[in-house]
Amino acid sequence: MWQRFTAWIARCSADWRLVVGVGLCQMLLLVAMLQIGKPFQLDTGYPPFDFQSTLTVADMEQQLAHYTPAARQLYYGMSVIDFVFPPLGGLFWALLIGAGLRLGWPEFWQRPNNKSWLLLPFVGALCDWCENLGLLVTISNYPPFERGFASFAVLAKQEKNLTISLTFTLAITVLIVGALRYWRRRRAS
């Protein structure tokens, strides 16, 4: 199953229109979430938990007291988008990694088992889903404050931030170095 999935990503990474299209879809989803976040923050006085990179369990407990029924509905609406956002983001970064590897290291890229690098961005997506699930359970059940689910959400958020930072760094580096290697080979021939 994973080999077919990575093979599909590898094929898609060769089409720059698809890469751009996925990137644009990702940006549109982000804009939609940010738009929902504005009235949410006006209602609660705080941005949604998803937009607070240094969120703690204590922050969540304090802020949940300000969640009105209208704010909860906004959050639930944003959550629908935020369950699509992570895998689409994972796909975008995987496509960039694939394009960079194809351009810069064709001999490495040709070996079938070397496509597993394309799964790395989906680790961040999985962490994001775990965060979203923990946040939804915590918000939906409040009161009382579900400290265990809140702690799970905060841990998943920290892991997501780490894996997405690493994925971003890897993707941009592979793409830039891969493009430079490609242009050098073309100039030399």
N, C-alpha and C positions, 0 to 999 in steps of 0.2 A: 504494500500500500504506500509506504513512504517513498519507495523508489519511483513509483508512478507519479506521485505528487511532486517530487523534486524534478523529475523529467519534464513534467508539465511546466513548472516554473522556469526551468532552463530554456524550454522552447519559447515561452512568453518573453523572457529577458532579451531575446534577439530582436524583438519588435519595439522600437523606440516609441511608437505611437501608443502602444499598450502601456508602457512604463509611464509615459506622460499622463495618459488617461487615468491610470490608477492613482497617480500622485494628485491629479486634480480632484478626483472623487474624495480622496483623503482630506484635501484642503476644504472641500465643501462641507464634509461632515464636521470638521473642526469649527468652521465658521458657524454652522448650525448649533453646535454645542455652546459656543461662546455667546451666541444670541440668546439662547435659553438662560445662560448664566447671568445675564444682565438683570432681568426682572427678578430672578431668584435672589440675587444679592441685594436688590432694593427691598425685597420682602423680608429677608432674614438678617441683613447687615453683614453677611459673610458670603464669599464665593462658594460654589459647590465644593464638596470635599475633594472631588476629582481634580480640581484646579489648585489645590494646596499641596505643594510638593513636600513640605516639611510638617505635614499633618501628624498630630499625636492623638493618642486615645483620650487624653484630657481635653484637647481641643474639640474633639468630636462630642464629648459629653457636654461641654459648655455650649457649643453651637446648636446642638439638637433641640435645646429648650426654645430656640427661636424659629424652629421649623413650623410654619403654619400649614394648614391643609393645602392652600394654594401653592406654597413652596414645595411641598411633597409631590404634588401633581406635576409641577415643572421638573422636579428631579426625576420622577419616573419617566417622563417624556424624554429627558436627556439620556436616561439609562438605555432606552431602546437604541438610540444612536450609538451610545458608548459600548454596546455589545457588538456592533458591526465595525466600529472604528479600529479596534486592535488587530483583528485578522487582516483587514485591508491595509493597515500600516505595516504589518509583518510582510504581507505580499509585496508592498512597495519596496521595502528595504531588501527583501530577497531578490527582487528583480534587479535592483542596483548592484548588489553583490554579484549576481549572475552575469550582468553586462560587463562589469569590471574584470571578472575572471575570464570571460570569453575573450575580451579584448587583449588583456595583458599576459595571460598565461594559457594560450591555446592548447599546449601539450598537456598541461595539468587538467584543463577543462574537458579534454577528450576522454579521460579515464572515467568510466561510469560511476565508480564509488566516490568520486570527489564532489559529487553534487550535494552531499549531506550538509555542506556549509550553508546551503540555502534554507535549512530548517532553523538556523540560529535565531532569526528575527521573530519566529513564532514562540520562542520562550518568553519574550517580553509580552507578547499578546496573551499567552496563557496566564502570566502574572497579572496582567490588566484585568482579565476576566475574573480571576480570583478576587482581586481588589473590588471589582464591581459587585460581585456576589456578596462579599462581606459587608460592603456599604449598604446594599439594598436590604439585607436582613436586619442590619442595625437600625436603619431608618424606618423600615416597615414595622418593626416590633417596638419602637420607642413610644411611650414608656412601657416597660422599664428599659434602662440602658443595657444593651447586650455587650458586656465588656469583652467576652471571648471572641465574638464576631468582629467587634471593633479592632481588637488586637490583630486578628487575622487579616483584616483589610489594610491596616497600617503596615504590617510585615509584607504583604503582597505588593503594596505601593512602593515600599523601599526596594524590593527585589525588581519590580518593574522599572523603576528609575535607573537602577544599576544596569540591568540587561539592555534597556533601550539606549542608554548612553554608550555602552560597549558596541551595540549593533550599529548605531549611528556612526561612531568612530571607524568601525571596521568597514562599513559600506562606503563611506566617503573616501577613505584611504584606498580601498581596493579599486574604486571607480577612477580616482585621479591617477594613481600609479599605473593602473591598467591602461588608461587612455594614453598616458605618456609613453609607456612601453610600446603600445600599438603604433603611435606616430613615429617613434624612433625606427621601428622595423619597416614601416612604409617608406620613410625617407632613405633608409639604407638600401632598399631594393630598387 
